[in-house]
Amino acid sequence: MLGCDKTITLVHTAYDSAADTDITTETVLAGVSWYAQNRAAVDSTGLHSARVYKCRIPAAVWGDAALPVPGDTIRCGTVSAAVLDVHDNRGKANGHIYVEAS
């Protein structure tokens, strides 16, 4: 996969009912593709814009870790964004995990 030269940190928070507390885990992944895209839409209330971050994590980099879920945080450099959607494309040619965040 081309352009896989970034390092990201995936932050996942889950509730531990036995300990009645939140547990945060951080996974650092090197060799991923990361880029930003500006989105805009117009409706009756005016112009709305957002920056969407797209990350492709090759299957070889991902290994067998648990998939991120919406609400997790993904960081690349000084950018931190909430995961919106996750696509598991590991069973296809050039298998990868595709994450969208904002």
C-alpha positions, 0 to 999 in steps of 0.5 A: 500500500502506497503512502504508509509512512505515518505513525498513529496512536489509537486510544480505546476506552472501555468500562470494566464493570468488575472494577467499576471504572473506565480502562484506557488502552493505547495502541501505537501503529507505525506504517499507516496512511493518513490524510485529511479531507475538507467536507462542506454541505449547505442546508437551510441553516447555512454552510457547514464544514468539517475536516475528515481524517482518513487512515488506512492501516495495512493488515500486516501492521494491524496484526490481530488487535481488536478493531477500533470502534466509533467513539475511540480516539485516533492521533497522528502528530498533533491531530486528535480525532474521534473515530466515526466509522471503521471498515474491515477490508482485510479479506481483500487484495491489499487488505487493510483497516480503513478508519474515518475520524473527525 
